[in-house]
Amino acid sequence: MTRFLSRRLVELVVVFLGVTFIVYAMVFTLPGDPIAALGGDRPLPENVVAQLRAEYHLDLPLWQQYLHYLGGVLTGDLGTTFTGRPVSEAMASRWPVTITLALSAWALEMIVGVLLGLAAGLRRGSILDRGVLLGTVLATSIPVFVLGVSAQLVFGLELGWFPIAGTSEGWPASYVLPAAIVALYGLSSVSRLMRGSVADTMRSDFVRTLVAKGMPRHDIVGVHVMRNSAAPVLTFLAIELGYLLGGTVVIEGIFNLPGIGQLLFESIRTHEGPTVVGVTTALIVVFLVTSVLVDVLSSLIDPRIRHE
Amino acid sequence: MRTRRTRLATITIATALTLSACGSTDSGETGSAETAAPEDGGGSFSMAVTDPDLLIPGRQSVAFDFAMTVWAPLTFLELDGELTYVQAESVESEDQQTWTVTLRDGWTFHDGSPVTAQDYVDTWNTVAYGPHAFENSGQLAAIQGYDDLNPADGEPTTEEMSGLTVVDDLTFEVELEGPDSQFPLQLSQAQTALYPMPSESLEDLDAYNTHPIGNGPFELVDDYVEDEPFVVTAYGDYAGEAPTTDQITFVPYTDNVTAYTDALAGNVDVASLPTSRMTQAADDFGDQVYAFEAPGISFLGLPLWDERYDDVRVRQAISMAIDRETINDVIYGGQYEPATAFTPAIEPGTPEGICGQYCEYRPDEAAALLEEAGGFEGTMEITYPGGGGLDEFYNAIANNLRQNLGVDAVATPTADWAEFLEARTDEGIDGPFFSRWGALYPSQQATMRELFLATGGCTNCVPSYPEDVAEAIAAADAAPDDGGESYAAVQELIVEDFPSPPLFFETYGYVTSDKVDELVTSPIGNPRLTHIVLAD
């Protein structure tokens, strides 16, 4: 296990260096001068532009800019936004929102998805099975902004059940609607995966043995089938959590949730290299950590993986 | 007043907006759900804003509404065009070049310290000081010594502008680079770089940005935290006209369409009207929609560096081929006004109609005129910044040009504002382009200087800087203020040259919840929050 973990950690450092450089280079090559565009259609005085450009090292060639950035990162300084705010601070204030949203959506997705998949897998070909398939695929095929804005108008404006936007009412009120919409998009995958996995397990020899042994059906399903079907779904859910933590830009925008996705979107729009790289790197780390966790978890759940 | 930056902030979901149109309701059915109860008689309300990040008036670009409540300007331009004095008692000059500003006695900052001439001079020096890189420092560029604080190369050798002199506690003198009759107007409400900051707070500008202390009718309650609502309350010792309410909450929104919907539900009381909602606002909000005439004007920029646009008749033909009325009705819900001059109509003395037939929709004459000029070769590609909801607008113009002039016109967005700006300033585009200017004080001078002087710097405008126009503007600056007549005369020269077709006199649109009885404005197009009338 130690060797396994240390190998993953070395990988992590390599990925970190590679990703930060690639992202930095990409922001660097975006057309247009971010500082000149800072003032919108009200241009900044030339010397202000020059001053700011020097302050953010934008007057240097790419590799020097990147070294400046890397040097900062190593000393714990992620740089500042164009308004002079430390990137780490900007991220810190936004993580709670994104984490709350992501975990709420993830929990919904997991609970509802696993239950639907289980029900469908146990009754393959039934109306329920087809209904789940049709419903989840239909939901996935509607663009997220249509669903978001419609939900806002129906549940927020017409019915008044939930706030339309903002985080002022806290969890759960402010997060239910956006989380439900985000979760809806993962449902089809989770439920399909679970259905297939359950169906396979139900056909396996050991289940037949258990049935022959006279074990009650709810014990077979609840203990043995669930555990044996969980691995693929778990892997998917872990990766999904990584995605969700990456921020659901559109939903955060529609529901005015100042999360990490919004920050990334805004900083790409304004070509703020340090912010884009900072957020992206944080997301990569989240992704890498979740994938390591998945590996560990899967091997705990399914001993066969450990021995491979 | 709202810059492209704010408008671009709305991006992403322009398409979503049309789709949800079917779900909207009558504002009559939805009551004002929340917002804090008034503390005493005055009442309170909330306004949706873009998260400002920068609150220092010399740096802010999207915090005008906040700034205009927390600071009091030296002068104020009223809706009827009259200039009144707020923090200043008088602003006088004999030669239009040396101005004496006298402050009112007894005015204080929110920390209780008196507002003095020294505060003004220190603030202006701080704002103008090059190494500080204050975004709005250009508003002080006409003062003598500004260039010393902003040398082309290296660090400035002084920290003070030679043109500023403190005479006594309440009086200071301003020496300008040249005579300028519009100086008192330049001290008015939207020129926020000229707002005073207490001298002692200039030591720590970061702290000041977190908690600005102004001289205005409202004071900030708690420290400003990014992305969170911030509250201002009436300042008890304010020496000027008391505001109509006690408290304003500014709520940051990342998407102004969301703010619009929230206003519909009564969760926020004042919100700006997104372009994508202009056509349905009247259905949604009834008479709670406001289109405030603003000192903004849009043009169809023309690439004068491309010889195909050399002939003035080509430019006139393009102008006459654009159906401004229909575009305004269909895309902007009739909120704008087709332009008939080269400066916004709200700027005093603007010679409305000077553009004449060239700003009218005359497709047949346009085609004939283009024919006479020798036609047009090749593609006419209209470039505009993408992601800002401008697609419909420029597609409509391309359609007009294609149908009426028979030219191969297409509208192409850039990825974002930065890319557009670079393409435009590098003259990397060879077709018409996005062009507009929103002035910060309503004088024809404010618009013309930016558009027609090489030093002006409207980077998205047409680079047409004829010498006779520059001379005429300088002459108008030097003449005593005559209500804009001398500037109107300059437009005679411009219309002959016809550098680019004026499109619309802009309005800034707002919607309010039922809590607001009347939203009032001033000639800069923003709501005058200190004078809002709340419903009982």
Interface residues (C-beta under 8 A of the other chain):
Chain A: L30 P31 G32 D33 P34 A36 A37 L38 G39 G40 D41 R42 P43 L44 P45 N47 V48 Q51 L52 E55 T81 T83 G84 R85 A90 S93 R94 P143 F145 V146 G148 V149 S150 Q152 L153 V154 G156 L157 E158 G160 P163 I164 A165 G166 S168 V249 V250 E252 G253 I254 F255 N256 P258 Q262 F265 E266 R269 T270 H271
Chain B: T3 R4 R5 T6 L8 A9 I11 T12 I13 T15 A16 L17 L19 S20 G23 S24 T25 T30 A33 D51 D53 L54 S61 G130 P131 A133 F134 E135 S137 G138 A141 N150 P151 A152 D206 V225 E226 D227 P229 V251 P252 Y253 T254 D255 T258 A259 T261 D262 L264 A265 N267 G387 T414 A415 D416 W417 A418 E419 F420 L421 E422 A423 T425 R436 W437 G438 G457 C458 T459 N460
